Amino acid sequence: MSQLQHKPMMPAEFLAWEAKQELKWEFDGFQPVAMTGSTDAHAAIQGNLLTALNIRLRGTQCYSRGPDIKVEIGPKYRYPDAFVSCTRVAPSATIAAEPVVIFEILSESTAKTDRTTKLIEYQSLPSVQRYVLLEQDQAVVTVITRGDTEWTIKMLDATETLAMPEIDVEIPVIELYEGLEL
């Protein structure tokens, strides 16, 4: 039995196609991947995260964005839940410039991809110094940090503080989960 072969979409084709879409799509290097909706917990964590980052980054050259700005990884495009960059882009830009810290909020449907595929993709970006994964159902944060020769992984709980020296920011983990009953 023969299978239908689809021609992979090129990155430029994806960007032109995506600009005409009402919904958000990521690009895995071959085809568009639909972005799914989120839960209230996801939205609350994301709001807390962006608020905490915006307050702490005020007056610095760094800024936070998410989730509507793409990160380019070779021929792929991803929409992290949040990221911090210290490289300015034009106000009309839709693609991030040199993200330093990238955040993903895990859900049942995305956790595997966030922990594997996206981890490898984000590690390939020279500007990325830290990749932070936030659980939705408990105040637990996984921090993956670029070292001189290798990446390290550290788990944080609600009693600890997320330190990000590359952007001179510290956030108590519990602050990211404020307003949630876990």
Disulfide bonds with the S-S distance in Angstrom:
Cys62-Cys86 1.81
